[in-house]
Amino acid sequence: FFFQASNPGQFENDSDVLWQRGHVPETIVYHGRVGINTDAPDEALVVCGNAKVMGRVMHPSDSRAKQNIQEVDTNEQLRRITQMRLVEYDYKPEFASVMGIKNT
């Protein structure tokens, strides 16, 4: 991610004060929602288009972030799964068109 201000340490207008230098070198912090190719992000980061990652993506469900991983009783887990509510759905057309989803 790259961000450049015309005056180092200064920003163009009052709305830019949400951008701050991070505590870690070469980082920038924004307290709010960020949209790439959208001016209406509804999550912390919304990317409308392809994203290229040159490195690793770490996610809380990644095994590299866990410890004490143990096998579970599969019969008990299957019993719990049968109690789950399973649904089918179609995306709302207005959401699908904004997100570029062809098959709703």
PAFI-734523 format. One record per residue (C-alpha): z, y, x. Coordinates in steps of 0.2 Angstrom, whole numbers. Layout:
+-------+-------+-------+
!     Z !     Y !     X !
+-------+-------+-------+
!     Z !     Y !     X !
...
+-------+-------+-------+
END
This chain:
+-------+-------+-------+
!     Z !     Y !     X !
+-------+-------+-------+
!     0 !     0 !     0 !
!    -5 !    17 !     7 !
!     1 !    34 !     1 !
!    -3 !    50 !     9 !
!     4 !    68 !     5 !
!    -6 !    83 !    11 !
!    10 !    90 !    19 !
!    21 !    76 !    27 !
!    37 !    74 !    18 !
!    31 !    85 !     4 !
!    21 !    81 !   -12 !
!     9 !    90 !   -22 !
!    19 !    94 !   -38 !
!    35 !    91 !   -47 !
!    30 !    74 !   -54 !
!    28 !    67 !   -36 !
!    46 !    69 !   -32 !
!    48 !    51 !   -38 !
!    40 !    45 !   -22 !
!    52 !    43 !    -8 !
!    51 !    37 !    10 !
!    59 !    19 !    10 !
!    73 !    14 !    21 !
!    62 !     1 !    30 !
!    49 !     9 !    41 !
!    31 !    11 !    34 !
!    37 !     9 !    16 !
!    37 !    21 !     1 !
!    48 !    19 !   -15 !
!    43 !    25 !   -32 !
!    56 !    25 !   -46 !
!    46 !    22 !   -61 !
!    30 !    13 !   -67 !
!    15 !    11 !   -56 !
!    -3 !     9 !   -63 !
!   -18 !     4 !   -53 !
!   -34 !     7 !   -62 !
!   -24 !    12 !   -78 !
!   -14 !    28 !   -82 !
!    -3 !    19 !   -95 !
!     7 !     5 !   -85 !
!    19 !    -4 !   -97 !
!    28 !   -14 !   -83 !
!    34 !    -9 !   -65 !
!    17 !   -13 !   -58 !
!     1 !   -15 !   -68 !
!   -15 !   -19 !   -58 !
!   -31 !   -18 !   -69 !
!   -43 !   -27 !   -58 !
!   -43 !   -39 !   -44 !
!   -29 !   -39 !   -31 !
!   -31 !   -45 !   -13 !
!   -16 !   -51 !    -4 !
!   -17 !   -53 !    15 !
!    -1 !   -62 !    18 !
!    12 !   -72 !     7 !
!    17 !   -68 !   -11 !
!    36 !   -72 !   -13 !
!    42 !   -75 !   -31 !
!    59 !   -80 !   -37 !
!    53 !   -97 !   -42 !
!    46 !  -100 !   -24 !
!    55 !  -115 !   -15 !
!    57 !  -104 !     0 !
!    69 !   -93 !   -10 !
!    80 !  -108 !   -15 !
!    93 !  -120 !    -9 !
!   103 !  -135 !   -15 !
!    87 !  -141 !   -24 !
!    92 !  -158 !   -33 !
!    84 !  -170 !   -44 !
!    89 !  -170 !   -62 !
!    90 !  -184 !   -76 !
!    73 !  -184 !   -83 !
!    78 !  -192 !   -99 !
!    90 !  -178 !  -102 !
!    77 !  -165 !   -98 !
!    64 !  -173 !  -109 !
!    77 !  -173 !  -123 !
!    79 !  -154 !  -120 !
!    60 !  -151 !  -120 !
!    58 !  -159 !  -137 !
!    70 !  -146 !  -144 !
!    59 !  -132 !  -137 !
!    49 !  -121 !  -149 !
!    30 !  -123 !  -144 !
!    18 !  -111 !  -151 !
!    -1 !  -107 !  -150 !
!    -7 !   -89 !  -151 !
!   -22 !   -77 !  -150 !
!   -20 !   -61 !  -141 !
!   -22 !   -45 !  -151 !
!   -40 !   -38 !  -149 !
!   -33 !   -21 !  -142 !
!   -22 !   -30 !  -129 !
!   -36 !   -42 !  -124 !
!   -49 !   -28 !  -122 !
!   -37 !   -17 !  -111 !
!   -33 !   -32 !  -100 !
!   -50 !   -38 !   -99 !
!   -47 !   -55 !  -107 !
!   -63 !   -62 !  -114 !
!   -56 !   -78 !  -123 !
!   -42 !   -72 !  -134 !
+-------+-------+-------+
END
